[in-house]
Amino acid sequence: MNEVPEIIFPPDAEKMAITLAAFEIMKQLCDDGMITKIELQYIAKKYNIHIDRE
């Protein structure tokens, strides 16, 4: 089997990836009615995440 070379990402890139993944979960919670759109917008603003939602 071919060995996959280790990929090292800068710490800032890893942190942003984790933040965006967590935000995707929060968007799903909003879609499921478990948090409000206002709460989702608050989280987006807090972490400087641009969202296209009504």
Sequence and secondary structure as in RCSB ss.txt:
>XXXX:A:sequence
MNEVPEIIFPPDAEKMAITLAAFEIMKQLCDDGMITKIELQYIAKKYNIHIDRE
>XXXX:A:secstr
          HHHHHHHHHHHHHHHHHHHHHTTSS HHHHHHHHHHTT      
